């Protein structure tokens, strides 16, 4: 019985030894394959589009100066009517035109101890804003403000508030196609790297989409926008 127990212990020991040996082999082989599988390449893909803005915001700002408030308000009212008639006659609808509250500066009240009296006490600023989808019609009218200037309207266009703004609102319509193009470009770059390194391109490990940016194509054509997105994709490399 003692001899039987001894043989059993020997067999058990041998079995445990081979078990650890096989387990060690399998684990080491798995680690090697895992490390090979972890080889990756990260590539960036770019997609760009030139699009035309579909909304224009055109502030038409003018000034009126004088010494009598009643006279200033009357002139503002007259100028607004002239501008409104000019716009509607040239294809701008009334629902595309809005008016701000006039801002009036009292130069005497702002003198702070200066005893000299200004020639004109009040200066008023008024803005008529066009919000339209008719980009071409509005751009043509911008060059015709000279006709209103000949009627005595003094325009102010040297400040930030009077700058024309062009907006592109159809980004969601081109997003899917641009993301697909950016991802395709990233894959082409990654595949070229894999070929040069004598490897193959595997599955995607991680991908991130950059923010879409919309900027003027150039300062002379702010109504033409450049839409841009960059996708970053990390691929596994395989032998």
Secondary structure, DSSP 8 states (H G I E B T S, - for coil): -HHHHHHHHHHHHHHHHHHHHHHHHHHHHHHHHHHHHT-EEEEEEEEEEEEE-SEEEEEEEEEEEES-HHHHHHHHHHHHHHHHHHHHHTT--GGGEEE---EEEETTTT-TT--S--SS-EEEEEEEEEEES-HHHHHHHHTTHHHHHTTT-EE--SSGGG--EEE---HHHHHHHHHHHHHHHHHHHHHHHHHHTT-EEEEEEEEEE---EEEES-TT-TTEEEEEEEEEEEEEEE-
